[in-house]
Amino acid sequence: YVLGHSTKAGAPTNQPVFITSVADFENVFGGASESLSHPSIALFFLQRSGRGLYFVNVEAADTYPTVAEIQAAIAGSFTTEDPQGFMAAPEFFQSLAATDHDEVALAMEAHCADPRFYWVALIDASQATVDSDSVGAYVTAARAEKASLVSPLGHSWYYGSYLIDFSDNEVPASMAVAGVAIRRMRTDGF
C-alpha cells in the first residue's frame, strides 16, 4: 500500500486502488504535475516487482492533506483482507515538516504492528539533500529521527538517503526497496 495525494479531478480518494503500471497510475491519478507520488510509483515499477500495488489518494479538505487526514487514511483505508505487505508514504515523508513526518511514521508503525497484520512500514528520512559538506550533520539527524521510531516487533524499516532517478528527481528509497523485496518474495517467500 502506498499513500499519497493527487490533484487530478475525479481521482478516487481514501480507498485503495490497485495499480498495475505507471501508465495505469497516470490514467487514474495523473502524472508528475498532479501527484508528487508519481516518481516513487515509477521507481517501484522499474524494479519489475510483479503484480502491482494499492495506492490510496489521501483526500484533502484544503489544497494538501494535513497530518490528521493522513492518519485517518492510514487507519481507515486498509483492511485485514491483505494480511501481509508493505505500507509506504514517500510523498508525505518528502514534503512534510520533521515533526509531522514523525507523527505519520508513528501512525504507520502502529498500524503495521497491529496483530491482525504482518506488515512493514517503510519510513523514509525527512531530509533528502546531502552534499559532501553536510554528510556528518545528515547522518546525525537521520539517526536521531530513526531513534524516535520504536517498533519492538520489527514492523518498520527506516531509509535515510534518497535516490536520484533517471529523470534526475530525488526520490525516497522506500519504493525501490519495496519493489526489490516483493520481487524476491515471489521466489523465496515472505
Disulfide bonds with the S-S distance in Angstrom:
none
